[in-house]
């Protein structure tokens, strides 16, 4: 069993809260969630960007490859928000989709 450094109880509680928030956001968007807390935390810790998570320019996000499929360990990567938006917009152009992005997820946000 792999040991994951989760910090003190307050840090662990904060990470757990972020996990539940991200899982709920995926559910609201109709996206399957196939990550337990410990897998989610390991992905973030392995990336080295756990403390840089966010929805603003310069922040890191958990991204699904080509915005397809579930949030699963085999289908996610940690990347800058700008790269995630750029990829989604490129896919939108290719597919001719009409997906829009909230202000908090546009690369021009502060």
C-alpha positions in Angstrom: 0.0 0.0 0.0 1.4 3.4 -1.0 1.6 6.0 1.8 0.4 9.5 0.8 1.5 12.5 2.8 -1.6 14.4 3.6 -0.3 16.8 6.1 -2.0 17.6 9.4 -5.7 17.0 10.1 -6.6 20.5 9.0 -4.8 20.1 5.6 -6.5 16.7 5.2 -9.9 18.2 5.9 -9.2 21.0 3.4 -8.1 18.5 0.7 -11.2 16.4 1.4 -13.4 19.5 1.0 -11.7 20.3 -2.4 -12.3 16.7 -3.5 -16.0 16.8 -2.7 -16.4 20.2 -4.4 -14.7 18.9 -7.6 -16.8 15.7 -7.5 -20.0 17.7 -7.1 -19.1 20.0 -9.9 -18.5 17.0 -12.2 -21.9 15.6 -11.2 -23.6 18.9 -11.9 -22.0 18.8 -15.4 -23.2 15.2 -15.9 -19.6 13.8 -16.0 -18.9 10.5 -14.4 -16.6 10.5 -11.4 -14.5 7.4 -10.9 -11.9 8.7 -8.4 -11.8 7.9 -4.7 -10.3 10.6 -2.4 -6.9 8.9 -2.0 -6.5 8.4 -5.8 -7.5 12.0 -6.4 -5.0 13.2 -3.8 -2.2 11.0 -5.2 -2.8 12.4 -8.7 -2.5 16.0 -7.3 0.5 15.3 -5.1 2.3 13.5 -7.9 1.8 16.5 -10.1 3.5 18.8 -7.6 0.7 21.4 -8.1 -1.8 20.5 -5.3 -1.4 23.9 -3.7 -1.8 25.7 -7.0 -5.3 24.3 -7.8 -7.9 26.8 -9.0 -10.1 28.3 -11.7 -8.0 31.4 -12.5 -5.2 32.2 -14.9 -2.0 30.5 -13.7 -3.9 27.9 -11.7 -3.8 24.1 -12.3 -6.8 21.9 -13.0 -7.5 18.3 -13.3 -8.3 17.9 -17.0 -9.9 15.0 -18.9 -8.2 14.0 -22.1 -10.1 15.8 -24.9 -12.9 16.6 -22.4 -14.2 13.0 -23.0 -15.1 10.3 -20.6 -15.0 10.1 -16.8 -12.7 11.7 -14.3 -10.7 8.5 -13.8 -7.0 8.0 -13.1 -6.5 6.7 -16.6 -8.2 9.7 -18.1 -7.0 12.8 -16.3 -3.9 15.0 -16.2 -3.0 18.1 -14.2 -2.4 21.1 -16.4 -2.7 24.9 -16.4 -6.1 26.3 -16.7 -5.1 28.2 -19.9 -4.1 24.9 -21.6 -7.3 23.2 -20.6 -9.4 26.1 -22.0 -7.2 26.2 -25.2 -7.8 22.5 -25.7 -11.5 22.7 -25.1 -11.9 25.6 -27.6 -9.8 23.8 -30.2 -12.0 20.7 -29.8 -15.1 23.0 -30.0 -14.0 24.4 -33.3 -13.3 20.9 -34.7 -16.6 19.5 -33.5 -18.5 22.7 -34.4 -19.9 22.5 -30.8 -21.5 25.4 -29.1 -20.0 24.9 -25.6 -19.6 28.1 -23.7 -17.3 28.9 -20.8 -18.2 30.7 -17.7 -16.2 33.9 -17.0 -14.3 32.1 -14.2 -12.9 29.6 -16.8 -11.8 31.9 -19.6 -8.1 32.5 -20.1 -8.7 36.3 -19.8 -10.0 36.1 -16.2 -8.0 37.4 -13.4 
